[in-house]
Amino acid sequence: MAAKSLDYQKIREDFPILSTRMNGKPLVFLDSAASSQKPRRVIEAFEDYYRCRNANIHRGAYRLSYEATDLYDRTRARLAKFLGAPDPDTVIFTRNTTESLNIVAYSWAMNNLQPGDEILVSELEHHSNLVPWMMAAKKTGAILKHIPLTEDARYDLDRLNEVISERTRIVSVAHMSNAVGTIHDLKTIGRAARQAGALFVVDGAQGACHLNVNVEDLDCDFYAISAHKMLGPTGVGALYGKREILENMEPFLGGGDMILTVSRDSFKPAPLPMKFEAGTPNIAGVVAFSVALDYLNQVGLENIHSHEVALLEYGLEEIKKVEGIKLYGSQDLANRGGVISFLLDGVHPHDIGSILDEEGVAVRAGHHCCEPFMKKEGISGTVRASFYLYNGPDDIDALVKSLQKVRSIFKMPAKKAQR
């Protein structure tokens, strides 16, 4: 089905915060890769839960609890369908992508890896997809290895065979880079992981919010997401895992709701998904996340991605007109999401971010929790502008105009722009 053009101006009306002003100027929000804004209906669903349905789930023998449990469980079923997971019980609610990946590192890696086993990641990963594996390697004696990168910040799949081996037990990569927007070829990486007999783990924090995901088609063993990047509340994430693997993993946390029986000296964990959902969860957040999923389905992920690519194409064309700009990431829009990562010659990223903020333009400045990549590039960080369904060409224009102000403030001489 062909993607439809988005009426982003109409969509923007659904997001209350986008009508606010910053420093007396209209808010231009270009930091959705960090956390997306929330439509009114999601905010209302969160409030409605506490006003009208507040009760704990899976416990109370009364109507409010039954209603809350039903809303919570229905969100799990919706999310499973959204991710293409065949069984809702294989979708575990967590706090975020970070916790989801840590569950795999603690409950699988630390109980299965042996000295000399290999974990394959890359220097382009978010710290959430690096640090847990570093911790697992330190605890087990496993070795961390990295997929080589191309000059334009893609996985160099022609060299994948140099780093994957019969000792590789885990391959963990991002669906889409948060730092530069590269969309990675998961099918090729997944096949290589299968051939090596390794687990295939996907950091989907930047994937599920922009791209259609089908975990069965990807044949990944785990896929991790965060609701707050998908128009949903903070404090809610999820981990999809293959049933046979999840069932053989140790629980991550112990306590209420994750047990079947407890005696004086031992316990038996509950079946999936409760085995990994100890304690009272963020019920209101999960309920509101269901509404966010409905919103994304209504707009259509194909339409969102097509809109972002069109913005990216326009944005790259316009930002190159700013003298002294250096861009990071692939210029191949076929494998790129709505992220522009750049530097302005001679100006620190934080200075750029501060001046843009004075103009009402919200961007991210720094290493974007991707410090190894920045060190590889020999820089401390970049400025990152990231788009979503509520952005339009006028936001790009505001960004470029503000960058010209940066040049004016720093009295930068005219010179040829870098590509």
Residue, then its C-alpha position, 0 to 999 in steps of 0.5 A: m500500500a502506497a504511503k499517504s501524505l500526512d497533514y502534519q498541521k492537523i496532527r499538530e493540533d492533537f499535541p497540546i504542548l506544540s501550541t506553547r511558546m518558548n522564550g516568547k517564540p513558537l516551540v519548534f520541537l526537534d528532539s523526538a529521538a529523545s522522547s516524543q510529545k504526547p497527543r491529547r488523547v494519551i494524556e486524557a487516558f492517563e488522567d482517566y485511569y487515576r480519576c475513574r479506574n485506579a486499582n491494582i491489577h491481578r489481585g483485587a476481587y472487585r470490579l475496579s480491579y477487574e477493569a484495570t486488569d482488563l485494560y492492562d492486558r488488552t494493551r499487551a494484546r495490542l502491543a503484541k499485534f503491533l510488533g507482529a508477536p504471535d503470542p501476547d504472553t511473550v511481550i513483557f512490560t518493563r520501564n523502558t528499552t534500557e530495562s528490557l535489554n538489562i533483563v536479557a543481559y542479567s537473566w540470560a547472558m550472566n547465566n549462560l555465557q562462559p569465559g571466551d564466549e563472544i558478544l557482538v555489538s558496535e561502536l554505534e550503539h546507544h549506551s543501553n545496548l553497550v553497558p549491559w553487555m560490558m557488565a555481562a562480559k565482566k561477570t562471565g569472562a566473555i569478550l565484547k567485539h564490535i561490528p566494523l563501521t563504514e565511513d558514513a556510519r553504517y554497519d560494514l556488513d562486508r566485514l561481518n565475517e571478520v568479527i562473528s565466529e563459532r564463539t559468538r553467543i549474542v549479537s545485539v544491534a539497533h534497529m535504527s541509530n539514535a545518533v545519526g539515523t541509520i536504519h540497519d539491515l537486520k535481516t542480514i545480521g540476523r541470518a549471520a547470528r543464526q548461522a553462528g548459533a547466537l542470540f539475535v537481540v534488537d534495540g528497537a527504541q528508535g525502530a518501533c516508533h518510525l517503522n513497521v516491525n514484525v518480530e516473526d519476520l525478523d526472526c529476532d530472539f528479543y526486541a526492546i522498546s520504550a513507550h515514551k518514544m512512541l507517543g506514550p508515557t515515560g516509565v513504560g517499555a516492553l521486551y518481546g522474547k521467544r517463548e522457549i528462551l523466556e521460559n528457560m530464563e531466570p526471573f529478573l526481579g523477585g517479589g509480588d505477582m511474579i510467583l506461582t507459589v512460595s514456601r519458607d525456603s523456595f518459590k516457583p515463578a509464575p508463567l509468562p508474562m508475569k514471571f518478569e513483571a514483579g511488583t505493581p507496574n506503571i498501570a496508568g502508563v500502560v493503559a495510556f500506551s494502548v491509546a498511543l498505539d491506536y494513534l500510531n496505527q490510525v496514522g500508519l507507520e508507512n505514512i510516518h516514515s515516508h513523511e520523515v524521509a521527505l522532511l529529511e531530504y528537505g532538511l539535508e538540502e537546506i542545512k547544507k546552505v549553512e556555511g561551515i556545517k558538517l553532517y554525520g551519517s549516511q546520505d542514502l535516504a533509503n536507509r535513513g530515518g528522520v535524524i540530522s546530526f551535525l556540527l558547525d565549524g568552530v562552535h561547541p554543540h552546547d553553544i549551538g543548542s543554547i542559542l537555538d533554545e533562545e529561538g524556541v528550537a529544541v534540539r539535542a546537543g552532546h554525545h546522545c548516549c553514544e560516546p564510543f561513536m563520538k570518540k571514533e569520530g574524534i569529536s565530543g558530540t554533535v547537534r541532533a535534530s530529529f523529526y516525527l509525524y508532527n514536524g513539517p518544513d516550517d520547522i526545518d526553516a526555523l532550524v536553519k534560520s536559527l543556525q544562521k543566527v549562531r553564525s552571526i553571533f560567533k561572527m563566522p567568516a563566509k566559507k564553503a560549506q562541507r558536505 
